[in-house]
Amino acid sequence: MDEARLSLFKAEVEAQRREIERIFAKIEERRKLKKDPFAVESLAYQLHNLYCAFEDLFKVVADYFENTVVDSKRYHRELLQRMRLTIEGVRPALLSEEAFKLLDSLRAFRHFFRHAYSYDLDPKKVELVLEEALRLKELYREEIDRFLRAFED
């Protein structure tokens, strides 16, 4: 592997990890505001942003390893599915099965949130998505670390 290109890749992954951390911090702040009538919407927005930040990380990985998704109709799902695959001789899987399932649920919520113009958000459903996001928070750092270790000399 070209060292300069690999260094750039690692820097992009780390930058995206910092963005994910920043959004998780906002989620923690919003979580404390449960009594505020706008807290559910604000929390839902940050959960939406969280998936988008993870998807940006997946794009960095897919672009670096030249395994981008071409089916635009199923792009979001297929990109996520690619991240749980080990591509022999190319790269290890970025995600475990558990992280994949949590992110797939977050992806579905993001899709709902983007298209919920005429719906009120159900606070109980947002709470369920929040719980899954917090479980993901416990997993994702180690998964990224494990992935990056595969490229050490």
C-alpha positions as CSV (number, residue, x, y, z in Angstrom):
1,M,0.0,0.0,0.0
2,D,1.1,3.5,-0.7
3,E,2.1,5.0,2.7
4,A,1.0,8.5,1.9
5,R,-2.4,7.3,0.7
6,L,-2.8,5.1,3.7
7,S,-1.8,8.0,6.0
8,L,-4.5,10.1,4.4
9,F,-7.0,7.3,4.7
10,K,-6.3,6.9,8.5
11,A,-6.5,10.7,9.0
12,E,-9.9,10.8,7.3
13,V,-11.2,7.9,9.4
14,E,-9.9,9.7,12.6
15,A,-11.6,13.0,11.5
16,Q,-14.9,11.1,11.0
17,R,-14.5,9.4,14.3
18,R,-14.2,12.9,15.9
19,E,-17.3,14.0,14.1
20,I,-19.2,10.9,15.5
21,E,-17.9,11.7,19.0
22,R,-19.1,15.3,18.6
23,I,-22.6,14.1,17.7
24,F,-22.7,11.6,20.5
25,A,-21.9,14.5,22.9
26,K,-24.9,16.4,21.5
27,I,-27.1,13.4,21.9
28,E,-26.0,13.1,25.6
29,E,-26.9,16.8,26.0
30,R,-30.3,16.4,24.4
31,R,-31.0,13.3,26.4
32,K,-30.9,15.4,29.6
33,L,-33.7,17.7,28.3
34,K,-36.5,15.1,28.3
35,K,-39.0,17.6,29.9
36,D,-38.4,20.2,27.1
37,P,-41.1,20.0,24.5
38,F,-38.6,20.4,21.7
39,A,-36.1,17.8,23.1
40,V,-37.6,14.9,21.2
41,E,-37.3,16.6,17.9
42,S,-33.8,17.8,18.7
43,L,-32.7,14.4,19.8
44,A,-34.2,12.8,16.7
45,Y,-32.3,15.3,14.6
46,Q,-29.0,14.3,16.3
47,L,-29.8,10.6,15.8
48,H,-30.4,11.3,12.1
49,N,-27.0,13.2,12.0
50,L,-25.3,10.3,13.8
51,Y,-26.2,7.9,11.1
52,C,-25.1,10.4,8.4
53,A,-21.7,10.7,10.1
54,F,-21.3,6.9,10.2
55,E,-22.3,6.7,6.5
56,D,-19.7,9.3,5.7
57,L,-17.1,7.0,7.5
58,F,-18.4,4.1,5.3
59,K,-17.9,6.2,2.2
60,V,-14.3,6.9,3.2
61,V,-13.7,3.2,3.6
62,A,-15.5,2.3,0.3
63,D,-13.7,5.0,-1.7
64,Y,-10.3,4.0,-0.4
65,F,-10.7,0.3,-1.2
66,E,-12.5,1.1,-4.5
67,N,-15.6,-0.9,-3.6
68,T,-18.3,1.7,-4.0
69,V,-22.0,0.9,-4.5
70,V,-23.4,1.5,-7.9
71,D,-27.1,0.7,-7.3
72,S,-28.4,4.2,-6.4
73,K,-31.9,2.8,-5.4
74,R,-30.4,0.7,-2.5
75,Y,-27.3,2.8,-1.9
76,H,-27.6,3.4,1.8
77,R,-28.4,-0.2,2.7
78,E,-25.8,-1.7,0.4
79,L,-23.1,0.6,1.7
80,L,-23.9,-0.4,5.2
81,Q,-23.9,-4.1,4.3
82,R,-20.5,-3.7,2.7
83,M,-19.0,-2.6,6.0
84,R,-19.7,-5.9,7.6
85,L,-17.9,-7.8,4.9
86,T,-14.4,-9.0,5.0
87,I,-13.0,-8.7,1.5
88,E,-10.3,-11.3,1.3
89,G,-6.9,-9.8,0.4
90,V,-8.4,-6.3,0.4
91,R,-9.7,-5.3,3.9
92,P,-11.2,-6.7,7.0
93,A,-14.8,-6.0,8.0
94,L,-15.3,-2.6,9.6
95,L,-18.4,-3.7,11.6
96,S,-19.4,-6.7,13.7
97,E,-22.8,-8.2,13.2
98,E,-24.1,-6.5,16.4
99,A,-22.9,-3.1,15.2
100,F,-24.3,-3.7,11.8
101,K,-27.8,-4.4,13.3
102,L,-27.7,-1.3,15.5
103,L,-26.6,0.8,12.5
104,D,-29.3,-0.7,10.3
105,S,-31.9,0.3,12.8
106,L,-30.4,3.8,13.0
107,R,-30.4,3.9,9.1
108,A,-34.1,3.0,9.1
109,F,-34.8,5.8,11.6
110,R,-32.8,8.3,9.5
111,H,-34.9,7.4,6.5
112,F,-38.2,7.8,8.5
113,F,-37.0,11.1,10.0
114,R,-36.1,12.5,6.6
115,H,-39.5,11.7,5.2
116,A,-41.7,12.3,8.3
117,Y,-43.0,15.7,7.1
118,S,-46.6,15.1,8.2
119,Y,-45.9,12.9,11.3
120,D,-45.3,13.7,14.9
121,L,-42.3,11.9,16.4
122,D,-43.3,9.2,18.9
123,P,-41.1,9.9,22.0
124,K,-41.2,6.2,22.9
125,K,-39.8,5.2,19.5
126,V,-37.1,7.9,19.7
127,E,-36.2,6.6,23.1
128,L,-35.8,3.1,21.6
129,V,-33.5,4.4,18.9
130,L,-31.6,6.4,21.5
131,E,-31.0,3.2,23.5
132,E,-29.6,1.4,20.4
133,A,-27.4,4.4,19.6
134,L,-26.0,4.3,23.1
135,R,-25.3,0.5,22.7
136,L,-23.5,1.4,19.5
137,K,-21.4,4.0,21.3
138,E,-20.1,1.2,23.5
139,L,-19.0,-0.8,20.4
140,Y,-17.9,1.5,17.6
141,R,-14.6,2.8,19.0
142,E,-13.1,-0.7,19.4
143,E,-14.4,-1.7,16.0
144,I,-12.7,1.2,14.3
145,D,-9.5,0.5,16.3
146,R,-9.6,-3.2,15.3
147,F,-10.1,-2.2,11.7
148,L,-7.2,0.3,11.7
149,R,-4.8,-2.2,13.4
150,A,-5.1,-4.4,10.4
151,F,-3.1,-1.8,8.4
152,E,-0.2,-1.5,10.9
153,D,3.2,-2.8,9.8
